[in-house]
Amino acid sequence: MINITLPDGSVRSYENEITAKDVAKDISEGFARNVISAKFNDKVIETATTLTEDGSLILYTWRDNDGKKAFWHSSSHILAQALEELYPGVKLTIGPAIENGFYYDVDLGEYTISDKDFKSIEAKMLEIARGKHDFKMKSVSKADALSFYKNQVNEYKVELIENLEDGDITFCDHSTFTDLCRGGHIPNTGIVKAVKVLSVAGAYWRGDENKKQLTRVYGISFPKQKDLKEYLELLEEAKKRDHRKLGKQLELFTFSQKVGQGLPLWLPKGTSLRNRLEDFLKKAQQKAGYEMVITPHIGQKELYITSGHYAKYGEDSFQPIKTPKLDEEFLLKPMNCPHHCEIYNSKPWSYKELPKRYAEFGTVYRYEQSGELHGLTRVRGFTQDDAHIFCTPDQLDAEFKKVIDLVLYVFGSLGFDNFTAQVSVRDLENPEKYIGAPENWEKAEQAIINAAKDKSLDFVIESGEAAFYGPKLDFMVKDALGRQWQLGTIQVDYNLPERFELSYKGSDNELHRPVMIHRAPFGSMERFIAILLEHTAGNFPLWLIPEQVIILTISEKYEKYAEKVLNLLENNEIRAHVDNRNETMGKKIRDAELNKIPFMIIVGENEEKENRISVRRHGGEDLGMISVVDFSEIVENEISKTLKQF
Amino acid sequence: MINITLPDGSVRSYENEITAKDVAKDISEGFARNVISAKFNDKVIETATTLTEDGSLILYTWRDNDGKKAFWHSSSHILAQALEELYPGVKLTIGPAIENGFYYDVDLGEYTISDKDFKSIEAKMLEIARGKHDFKMKSVSKADALSFYKNQVNEYKVELIENLEDGDITFCDHSTFTDLCRGGHIPNTGIVKAVKVLSVAGAYWRGDENKKQLTRVYGISFPKQKDLKEYLELLEEAKKRDHRKLGKQLELFTFSQKVGQGLPLWLPKGTSLRNRLEDFLKKAQQKAGYEMVITPHIGQKELYITSGHYAKYGEDSFQPIKTPKLDEEFLLKPMNCPHHCEIYNSKPWSYKELPKRYAEFGTVYRYEQSGELHGLTRVRGFTQDDAHIFCTPDQLDAEFKKVIDLVLYVFGSLGFDNFTAQVSVRDLENPEKYIGAPENWEKAEQAIINAAKDKSLDFVIESGEAAFYGPKLDFMVKDALGRQWQLGTIQVDYNLPERFELSYKGSDNELHRPVMIHRAPFGSMERFIAILLEHTAGNFPLWLIPEQVIILTISEKYEKYAEKVLNLLENNEIRAHVDNRNETMGKKIRDAELNKIPFMIIVGENEEKENRISVRRHGGEDLGMISVVDFSEIVENEISKTLKQF
């Protein structure tokens, strides 16, 4: 008898050994048809693997991330076979599944591959796939494995095998192809119905720039042609929305080789946007009882030794700043919290004065390898919409709810309607991993869960995902292209209050440690604006967009009237400017469209005579000839639809 | 015949040698009575010195800085004699005049001096002064000078003399006292009518902490008792207004040993004040056509090599920040201009698009020795209200006028009514010292002078005071205590446009170099707020002060009514909060006075019944029981008196 436990907790008992696939069939034939991979007792297996003992079984379909992983890993075998057949003698190295698709690193020898070759590779892959070859795992002795690849003169696989233990080595066969492989495949190649070779790039063997440069072939595959089509459309749309491209086109930010990589320079329009975003949050924060502070961008090394950040960021980040005096050393701040702890520590507190909520748009600096930098999403200097709340353990519950309100207000005002939350709590089996009293942890975790429930969040609880210093709540936002981004963190901290010896006098007249909450609804201004740019394709909410209106003159004769209209709009706090260039109306409208300006106002003879304006929306909708007052009302109404009072 | 040229250019000819004093008498007996020191051919002389050749003579009275210097230097001789007489055997070292008064460093041997001894030193000094002893210079051979001080067993003077050239050594005698001295005295001790020993401090011989610690005795002296009295009152008032004291009392900013010296942490009230000040300037700048930008606080070392700042700040400042990758080095930015040049350089410009005016509240970092740090006026990190205007040479005139308008608007809104300006131009005799075409310099200097005249500034022109890269205009502001502060600089720059190869396409379709203007009306936010704090003694202009109103409840019963009043005030954008502590009204009023809150609103039974408020001004004036509406109007009127629209 073997007992198989399924994820829902149900147990199925079988008299004999049974394959994962057969368990699936036992559940339902229809389900079994969709099962493409499995995990048994936390170990990836094949669906054909025979289960010989009791254990937990998870069966995956394409809809699961683990299912996709097996699908793409298997597809990389097909890619490898195709490459071997098309380019005889190439040497294979490794070929894993990645977040979207897979790649294979190959030593092409004398061959080169360019995008002209992608079609024929795809055709060969599909030909192999259609053969419906089963993926079959087999154990191989180290000696046999080495001899197999020495025979192929593949020094890369030989090197890989030399580092493996004899007895742990497996190969995977399908069709005429064999590869060194740890397992985790779909049943057969026939499930792969659509493939696309996406790109080729250089990649060093083992990521070491002193070693041989290989060719990395990226691809993706799907169980349906339709899925591939959708994916390619998404890719196309994502390319159009790339914030680096839009940021340049809309003149929001730039980079300078002289200033340095990963250090954005905010251009006037980007600064205006960013300042408006900051002012929006400042206003809400003021209402929520936050107080703004300003702290320097450096601190003595000792400050970060106290906080523990030096141990964390020290070696891999910007190095200490020495001074002409030898015993003074400073660090660029990687976080604002130590400074805020020192502000808290600048005077004694009574429980009656708590919570204190210190907020700062604090710019922090962290070194990233230049290869990891990416537009505004991965930079070396960024500004956090940071705040630290110092409160008593009893205040945690109320404070957490208030922070969630603020985060939801921010998301709502910016058009992120699709999000989930994750509560990260302790691993109760390893209590020694965490700092802080268990009763406080209990209180904090309950506070977070209560708050999440109270605010009707769609959330999951993840055990063991808490940081060693406290539990937290993260928001995951889905953008217009369906991509997930982690935005907005609320984190409880028992560690820094200890390290900085923070205290307050309780009603018992004794000194107690406050609890600290770190929170940042945007996270980083840079990353948030990048995501917002891609989410909206540059069509920012009307209240936020740098230029709301452009006034297009039919000819230079109407400049004066245009100026009059501009003044009226400015009096109504509408951000506008005049395009009085000596260009055709068609050209002016095209430029305004490119610049994503929500409203175009056209002024000419009729408009001036009637003291009105002709209004056209971005995208083409014609609002006709109306008064400036009516137009202002339209703008105001539109803004109040997304931008509510906090 | 000798010809003596006076500062007004007039020449007086004498048949024989003549003393400086006699030239003064020749001008006017009355003037001569006030002359206390002189300079001949740029060399400090005594008034009794005989002029034996043609040359330029300047005669100084107490009103001149050079006169004060001679007065205080002479007073340090009197102090030295007094110390020798009171503490026989002390060893004198050096005793110069300083900005306010003088000091003498002495090796007191077994003696100590504390403030209890100041009275007797002052008495002894006045006794010597009243003797009307002439100060008499004499040349001494090196051998005689050494033997004089070896005889006294004064190793300090011996060390000083050993470093002097034989033939260059002079002593000064007065009364029974002799001192090694280079000269520059008032005629006799009798002119000193009032003296004050201010403090004693430790000071290392030759400023070297490995050498012997001496006692530095600070003093000041005046030609009239009344002057001393006024000075001491000013000192007392300045102490009360010390921004470090007020900043702590009003909870504006703090420092932390852990974060580091000279790195201010802005507390909530200070941040609110500073943000309001920044917003005020932002608003005016927006109207004046500036565009805000944001740039990082670091830049690659190469950036500052290009700009020339590395050569200027490199060795003495914060050292380069190394990274895990060896070939990358960054610097904390000492100035914002290089970053703004790179923003200008991020796209090509046409003359039609100029001027570009980039503004940023940019925080910069410069290392200062810890001994030189002082509250917010001398710090290691500060935020400039920086802007850089890129314009054509022809636009300089108009741009300069606009910048002056902005600076005057800032001063006016903050109660600095008393200021002068200085235009620093080239030294025409040394044209090789300057970068940039002479015709552009001519244009720029004329533009500045025209603008200063046009705006009716009280200004002086200083030849040779321009920086090598361009002429400038500085504003000197007098505060409420009559102290002068340099605030607001407008600087033309021909250098950075060259170094960064900035260009624009002119109407001739050729590339030209723009001119750059650096300007900062506040200078540094930190220093400006410190000066404003001392100028106003913390009684900031009503529009700026963090807390405009405090609502004092007569008892806790009226908390609800107080909250209602608070809401009404907040709706009228008046910054208020409630003091509902269980304290007496007297105590609440005293605390509000200490916190410099301009208006106190008292609410109790009568007020609630009549739906009114009792209002008391800071300082005591009673405005009676009025409605919230009337009160709001008073506040609004008061604000609009100082804060005008730009």
Boltz contact constraints between the chains, C-beta under 6 A:
constraints:
  - contact:
      token1: [A, 254]
      token2: [B, 346]
      max_distance: 6.0
  - contact:
      token1: [A, 256]
      token2: [B, 342]
      max_distance: 6.0
  - contact:
      token1: [A, 258]
      token2: [B, 303]
      max_distance: 6.0
  - contact:
      token1: [A, 258]
      token2: [B, 342]
      max_distance: 6.0
  - contact:
      token1: [A, 259]
      token2: [B, 299]
      max_distance: 6.0
  - contact:
      token1: [A, 259]
      token2: [B, 303]
      max_distance: 6.0
  - contact:
      token1: [A, 259]
      token2: [B, 342]
      max_distance: 6.0
  - contact:
      token1: [A, 260]
      token2: [B, 300]
      max_distance: 6.0
  - contact:
      token1: [A, 263]
      token2: [B, 296]
      max_distance: 6.0
  - contact:
      token1: [A, 265]
      token2: [B, 295]
      max_distance: 6.0
  - contact:
      token1: [A, 265]
      token2: [B, 343]
      max_distance: 6.0
  - contact:
      token1: [A, 266]
      token2: [B, 293]
      max_distance: 6.0
  - contact:
      token1: [A, 266]
      token2: [B, 294]
      max_distance: 6.0
  - contact:
      token1: [A, 268]
      token2: [B, 291]
      max_distance: 6.0
  - contact:
      token1: [A, 271]
      token2: [B, 292]
      max_distance: 6.0
  - contact:
      token1: [A, 271]
      token2: [B, 293]
      max_distance: 6.0
  - contact:
      token1: [A, 271]
      token2: [B, 294]
      max_distance: 6.0
  - contact:
      token1: [A, 291]
      token2: [B, 268]
      max_distance: 6.0
  - contact:
      token1: [A, 292]
      token2: [B, 271]
      max_distance: 6.0
  - contact:
      token1: [A, 293]
      token2: [B, 266]
      max_distance: 6.0
  - contact:
      token1: [A, 293]
      token2: [B, 271]
      max_distance: 6.0
  - contact:
      token1: [A, 294]
      token2: [B, 266]
      max_distance: 6.0
  - contact:
      token1: [A, 294]
      token2: [B, 271]
      max_distance: 6.0
  - contact:
      token1: [A, 295]
      token2: [B, 265]
      max_distance: 6.0
  - contact:
      token1: [A, 296]
      token2: [B, 263]
      max_distance: 6.0
  - contact:
      token1: [A, 296]
      token2: [B, 381]
      max_distance: 6.0
  - contact:
      token1: [A, 297]
      token2: [B, 297]
      max_distance: 6.0
  - contact:
      token1: [A, 299]
      token2: [B, 259]
      max_distance: 6.0
  - contact:
      token1: [A, 300]
      token2: [B, 260]
      max_distance: 6.0
  - contact:
      token1: [A, 303]
      token2: [B, 258]
      max_distance: 6.0
  - contact:
      token1: [A, 303]
      token2: [B, 259]
      max_distance: 6.0
  - contact:
      token1: [A, 316]
      token2: [B, 324]
      max_distance: 6.0
  - contact:
      token1: [A, 318]
      token2: [B, 321]
      max_distance: 6.0
  - contact:
      token1: [A, 319]
      token2: [B, 322]
      max_distance: 6.0
  - contact:
      token1: [A, 321]
      token2: [B, 318]
      max_distance: 6.0
  - contact:
      token1: [A, 321]
      token2: [B, 321]
      max_distance: 6.0
  - contact:
      token1: [A, 322]
      token2: [B, 319]
      max_distance: 6.0
  - contact:
      token1: [A, 323]
      token2: [B, 318]
      max_distance: 6.0
  - contact:
      token1: [A, 323]
      token2: [B, 367]
      max_distance: 6.0
  - contact:
      token1: [A, 324]
      token2: [B, 316]
      max_distance: 6.0
  - contact:
      token1: [A, 342]
      token2: [B, 256]
      max_distance: 6.0
  - contact:
      token1: [A, 342]
      token2: [B, 258]
      max_distance: 6.0
  - contact:
      token1: [A, 342]
      token2: [B, 259]
      max_distance: 6.0
  - contact:
      token1: [A, 343]
      token2: [B, 265]
      max_distance: 6.0
  - contact:
      token1: [A, 346]
      token2: [B, 254]
      max_distance: 6.0
  - contact:
      token1: [A, 367]
      token2: [B, 323]
      max_distance: 6.0
  - contact:
      token1: [A, 381]
      token2: [B, 296]
      max_distance: 6.0
